[in-house]
Amino acid sequence: MATASGAPFVLYGRAWCHLCEDMRAELEPVAAQHGLDVEWVDIDEDPLLEARYDELVPVLTLDGVELCRYRFDACAVQAALLARQS
């Protein structure tokens, strides 16, 4: 299940969040290796998302399933990518 933009990965975060930037930097090469797009969503631009995620960011999802919060979890991402291929 891809998002409206067609990206299977969605990274919810904030523009001023260093953890969000760290996760984005770790995710981008993994996504590129698998030929997948990443949609960056700034929760501060949507009151509903801000209320939902507030201090939980960054939050990474793949096909709508949450994989990790706060820090990039390479094992969870790789497991989800393997499951996605089968």
C-alpha positions in Angstrom: 0.0 0.0 0.0 1.7 3.2 -1.2 0.8 6.6 -0.1 -0.9 9.3 -2.2 2.5 10.2 -3.5 3.2 6.6 -4.4 6.0 6.2 -1.8 5.9 3.0 0.2 8.1 4.6 2.9 6.7 7.5 4.9 8.8 9.3 7.4 6.8 11.5 9.8 8.9 14.2 11.5 9.6 17.9 12.0 11.9 20.2 10.0 13.8 21.2 13.1 14.2 17.7 14.6 17.8 16.3 14.5 16.6 12.7 15.2 14.3 13.1 12.1 17.3 14.2 10.0 19.4 11.3 11.3 16.7 8.8 10.4 16.2 10.3 7.0 19.9 10.1 6.3 20.0 6.4 7.3 16.8 5.5 5.4 17.6 7.1 2.1 20.4 4.7 1.0 18.3 1.7 2.0 15.3 2.9 0.1 17.4 3.7 -2.9 19.0 0.2 -2.8 15.5 -1.3 -3.0 14.3 1.2 -5.6 11.7 2.6 -3.2 10.6 6.2 -2.7 10.4 8.0 0.6 7.7 10.5 1.4 8.8 13.1 4.1 5.8 14.4 6.1 6.3 17.4 8.3 3.7 16.8 11.1 3.7 20.5 12.0 1.9 21.2 8.7 -1.1 19.1 9.7 -2.8 19.6 13.1 -4.1 16.0 13.1 -0.7 14.5 12.5 0.8 16.8 15.0 -1.7 15.6 17.6 -1.1 12.0 16.7 2.7 12.0 16.6 3.8 15.1 18.5 6.8 14.0 20.5 7.0 10.5 19.0 8.8 11.6 15.9 10.5 10.5 13.8 8.1 7.7 12.9 8.9 5.5 9.9 6.3 3.4 8.1 6.4 1.0 5.2 3.2 0.3 3.4 1.3 1.9 6.3 2.9 -0.3 9.0 5.0 1.4 11.6 8.6 0.1 11.7 10.4 2.4 14.1 10.2 5.6 16.2 13.0 7.9 17.4 15.9 5.9 15.9 16.3 4.0 12.6 16.0 0.3 13.3 17.9 -1.4 10.5 16.8 -4.9 11.5 13.1 -4.0 11.5 13.4 -2.3 8.2 15.3 -5.2 6.6 12.8 -7.7 8.0 9.9 -5.6 6.6 11.6 -5.4 3.2 12.2 -9.1 3.1 8.5 -9.8 4.1 7.4 -7.4 1.4 9.3 -9.4 -1.3 7.6 -12.7 -0.4 
